[in-house]
Amino acid sequence: MKIKLEYVWLDGYTPEPNLRSKVKIVEYNEIKNAYLNGEFPEWNFDGSSTKQAETGSSDCILKPVRHYMTDGILNTIYILCEVMNADGTPHKSNYRSQLGNEQEDLWFGFEQEYFIQKGIGEGVLGHDRKFLDPQGKYYCGVGQNVVGRDFVEQHTNMCLNYGIDITGTNAEVALGQWEYQVFSKGKLKAGDDLWMSRYFLHKLSEEYGYAITIHPKPLQYGEWNGSGLHTNFSNDYMRNVGGEEYFKSLFASFNARHTEHIKHYGSHNELRLTGNFETQSIDKFSWGVSDRGASIRVPQQTAKEWKGYLEDRRPGSNADPYKIIYQIEKSINNAETIGDIKHMMNFKIDIDKLNGKYEGILSNDELLKEYKNDEDYELDVKTMEGSNIPTEEIDFNPQVQSELISVLRNKLQNSKIPEALKKAMMNGK
């Protein structure tokens, strides 16, 4: 019995990659174990045709990372892959590999907006009407106020059949504009599911003769909204512990890293983030409770007890979810790292405990000075250069609190954490 394996990957085009695929026909007996363990075989492709290799050495490796299949054994199995170099190292276009190991307590809900075009190079579906009302009637509309519903419902069903957790769909504010929401637990799975849902979107469009555009502002005339990829996120602490102080530390971190976020939130996003049409200006950061014109929207339920999730409304509809996830995780980690430092600085110093090492020979002032020069307790400068070093790796021995506090202050001042974030966090804002 023959089985179709459809390998899917991202090419090397910039600023955003394109989806690519090719099909391998195999005997069921050759890959039947993969149905049980998910370990599908690697494959290769010509990277010189995808801007991922030179002609003289063009082989790139497709490394399966997740597969999507239905209950029917004869249906196509879709295999999402990372692109690797011939020597097995991640290709420079492989941003998924930069996310590290899975983190299942980090949850994401992507709201993917898109426009349906009548065809390649043609106008948006429905915009050739003799009389076209301005936006207003189309959001969640029915009947004459929507177009393309059959296509949208087929895409939804395909995603659900292949195990992608589509949590909802709706017509958007512009005619021919739609949105669907994808929820996933785990940062890797979240990026994978969003990319595969986009793949299904483009593949189904072939049957209808449509073209799908996820450009952030395809309609640059008239009073029409753009398209975003609003990103809802939370970790275990946000959902179960939270607290106003913790959430405000997140806002300070996201504010300090605003430029870095925008840099990775999709090309041409400045056309959408104008401060109008439910957006904040691209050069400003703001947060607000139930504010859809803010950079970060705090849902009413989250603000009620300061527990729950947040919505980053800045990403453009064409943004790479792996890059979004990377930036969000980094901002969370920065806030938590500085929170740990502030906690240590607020500890009461017990000078008497320090005499254990020097047996009372030195005065308190001399003792603290000695600890500052003690190589046994020197913190490596890289400890404070990034948020990827777990705080538990730092030896917070009570006997060396004073020295640690002094060193941590110095390291914080010299670290690569943005100045605005350090200032805001250290002032308790």
N, C-alpha and C positions, 0 to 999 in steps of 0.2 A: 504494500500500500504506500502510495506517495503522499508526502506531507510538504506543505509550503512554509518555509521560514523566511519572513521578510525582515531583513536587517535595516535598522534605521539609525542614522547618525547626523551630527552637525558638521557642516563644512567649515572652511577657513575664511569665508568672506567676512569683511568688516564694513561698518561697525556692528552689524548683527549677522549671525550665521544663517544659512539656509538649511532646511531639512533635506536629507538625501536618503535613498533607500535602494536596495536591490534584493532579489529573491533567490534563495537557494532551494532547489527541489531535492528532497532526500527520501530514502526509504524509512518507513516508520521504525523498523527494527534497529536502524542505525542510531536513532536518537530517542528511543522509548524511555531510557533511563532519565533523560533530561526532563521528561514530564514529571518525574518524581523529585529530582534534586535541582532542577533549574539550571544545570550546568551545560548550556548549549555551546557548541564549538565556536572558536574564534574563526574569523574570516579576514580577507584583506580586500583592498580596493586601490585604484589608481589615484593617488593623492595629487598628481600633477593636474588632474582635471577638476579638483575641488579647492585649489589654492592651499594645499597642505603638503606639497612635496615638489621637488624638481623632477624633470623628465628623466634624468640620468639615474635617479634612485627614487622611484615613485611609489613603492609599496608602503601602504599604511595598514595598520592592524585594526580590525574591529573587535573590541573586547566587550562581550555581552555583559550588561550590568543589571538589566531587568527585562522580564518578558511579560507579554500580555496575551492571554488566550481565553477562549470561551470553553464551554462544556463540550462542544462538538469537536471531536477529534480530527475531523476532516477540514475544519476551518483553518485559515491562515494563523500562524503564530507570529506575532510581532515582537522583535527582539531589539530593544534599545541598547545602543553600544556607545562606549567611550572610544575615542580615536587615540591610538598609541603609535609611537614611532616603531620602526623595524626592530629596534633593540629592546622594546618592551616598556620604555619610559613614556609617560604621558606626552602627547603632542601639545605644542604651545597653545593651540586653539581649544584644548580640553579644559574648560573652566570647572567642570564637575569635579575633576580630580583635586582641585584646590580646596574643596569643602571638607576634606578629611573623612573621618569615620561617621557613620550614621549617628544621629542624636534624636532618639525617638520621642523625647519629651518636648522637642521643638516642633510646634504645629503651625501649618500655613494654610490659609485659604486664599486662593487667587481669584480675582474677578476679572476675567478676560473679556474685554470689549473688542469688537471688530466690525468692519463694514463689509457688506456683500456687494460686489460689483457685477454688472451684467456680463462682463467678460474682461479679458485682459485689455487694458488701455481704454476701457469703456467707463461710463458713468456709474454712480451708485444706483443700486436697484431701487426703482420707484421714483427716481428723480427726473425722469423724462415725462412726468405727468404735465398736462397742459396747465393745470392750476395746482401748485404745491404750497400747502399751508406751512407756516413756520413751525419750528419745533414747539411741542407742547402737547399735542394730541397723541403723539406716537409712543411715548413711554408706557410700557406695559399695555399697549393698545391691542385691539382686535379688529377683525374685519378689514375695512378699507384703510385702516390706520397702520397696518403692518404689511410687509412683503417678505417672502422667503421662509415662512413658518415650516413648510414641509422639510426643507433642507435642515433647519435648526433642530427639528425633532428627530430626524434621522441621525444627526450627529450626536445628539444626547443619548439616543438608544445604543449607538455603537460604542460610545465611551462606557456606558453602564454594562453592556454585554462583555466588555473586555476588562472589567474590574476597576475602572477609573471612577472615583467617587465624585460624580457630578452632583452637586447639592441643589442646583437650581438654574433656571434660564429665564431671561426676560427680554422683550423688545426694549431698546434704549431710546433716548430722547430724540434722536434723528431718524428719519425714515430710512430703512435699510441698514440700521445699526442694531446689533444684538450683543448680548452678554451671557456668559455662562460662568458658573462658579465651581471651582475644584478644591476639595479639601483633602489634605494628606497629613498623616502623622510621621514626622521624620524629615529632616532637611533634604536628604538625597531623594527620598520618595516624592517629596513635594515638587522638586524640580523635574524629576523624571515624568511624573504624571502630567504636569502642565505641558511639557514638550510633546508628549505622545498625544495629548488631546488636540494640540495644534496640528500634529501630523494627520490625525483623522479628519480634522476640519479641511485641510488642504486637499486631502485625497478624495473626500466626498464631493468637493467642489467640481472635480473633473466630470462626475456623472451629470451635473446640472449645467455645465458650461460656464459656471460662475468663476470669478476670481475673488479671493479673500485678501483684504488689506488690513494689516494691523499697524499701519502708520498712525502716529499719535494725532495727526490733524489732516486727514485726507480732504476735508472740505474747508478750504481756506477763503471761501467767499460766504457772504451772508452770516447769519447768527446761528451757527451750528456748533454743538459740543465736539470736542475731540474724543479720542479713545484712550483709556487708561488701563493699567493692570493693577488696580488697587490690591494691596497685599495685607491681609489680616494675619497676625502672628501672635504667638504666646509661648512661654515655656512653663514648666511645672511651677516655678516660684510665682510667676505672674498669676497663674490660675488659682493656686491654693494658699499662698501666703500674702503676696502683694504688699499693700500699704502705700499711702500717698507719697511718702518720702522716696520709696523705691521707684515708683512710676515717674516722679519728677526727676530723679537721677537719670532715668532713661531718656526723658525729654532733653535734658542737658547734654547727654552724650550724642543723641541724634542731631541736635542743633549744632554742636561743635564739629560734627562730621558731615554737615549738610552738603558741602561742595563735593565731597568724595562720593556721597550717595548719588547725587545728581549726575555725576560723571559716568556712573554705571547703570543709570535708570532709563537708557534708551536714547537713540539719536533723534534729532528734530523735536525733542520734548519741549524746547523753548516755545514752539508754536502753540503748544497746548497749555503750558503752565504760565498763564498771563495774568492771573489774579481775577479772571472772569470765568464764567461758565463752570462754576463749582470747583475752582482751582485756586491755589495760592501762587503768587508770583515765584518764578523759578529761583530768584536771588534772595528769597526770604524763607525763614522757617517759622512755623507757628504750630501750636497744638490747641485743641479746643474740644470741649465736651459736645458731642453730637454736631460738630461743625464740619460740614462737607466742603468748606472753603479753606480748611486748614491743611497744613502738611501732614500732620498726624491727627486723625480723628479718634477721640476717646468715646466709645459707645456709652450710652446712658447707664447700662447695667454695670459696666466696668467702673465708672466713676462713683456709683452708688456705694460700693464698699472697697473700692480700689483693688479689685481682684478681677482678672479676666484677660481680655485680649486688646490689642490696639490695631488700628488700620493706617498703614502708610499709603497715602493717596498720591504720592509723587511719581511712582514708576509709570512710564509710558507703556502703551499697549504692546510695543515691539520689544520691550526689554527682555534680556536673558534672565530667566528665573534663578539660574545658578548664581549670577552676579548679585541679584537682589538679596538672595539668602545669605550670601557671603557678607555683604555690607551690614545687614540687619544683625547677624550673629556677632560681628565685630563690634558694633555699637553697644549691644547688650553686654558683651564681655568687658568692654572698656568701663562701662558704668559699674559693673560688679567688682572689677579690680580696684577702682578708686574707692568704692564703698568699703572694701576690705581694708584698705590703707587707712581710711578715716576711722574705722572701728579700732584698729591697732593704736592709732594716735590718741584715742580717747581712753585707753587703758590707764589705770593708775600705776605709777612706777613705784615699786617697792625696793628702795635702795638697800635695805637690810639684806635682801636676798642676794644682792650682788657681792656681798662680802664673802660668800662661800668660796669664791674662786681665789680671792686675794687675802683671805683670813684677817681682815681688819687692818692690814698694813697701810693701805691708802685711804685718804680722805674721800668723801663722797665726790667732790669735784674731780679729784685725781682719778678716782675709780671710773667715772663716766668718760673721762678723757682717754683712759687706757683702753676701755672697751671700743671706743671709736677707732682705735689703731690696732685692734686685735684681729689678726688675719683669720683666726679660727671662725669668726662670725662675719666675715666679709661677704656681702651679697653681690653676686655677679650683676654687672650693669644690664645684661640682657633680660634680667628678671622684670625690669620695669619698661622694657622697650616694646612690649606687645601684650595683648590680652590673651594670647594663646597659651600662656604658661599657667597651669592651675595654681591657685593660691596655696593649696595644701602642700605644694612642693617647697614653699618657703618655711624654714624652721622658725616658728614663732615660739621659742622657748621662753617661759616667763622670766628666767634669769637674765635674759639679754634684751628685755623690752626697751630699755632706754637707748641702747646702742641701735636697735632696730628702728626705733622711731626717728633717731637722727639720720640714719642711713636712708630710710624710706623717704624722708623729706627731701634729702639731696637727690635721690634717684628720681623722685617725682618731678623735681625741678628740671632735671636733665633728660627726662624720658621723651619719647616721641609721641606721647599722648598729646593731642592738640591743646594749645595754651588756653583757649576759651573753655574747653572741657575741664581742665585742671582747676582753673580759677572758679568756675561755677560749682564744681563738685566740692572743692575744699572749703568754699564758703557756705556750703550746705544748701545751695539753691536748687 
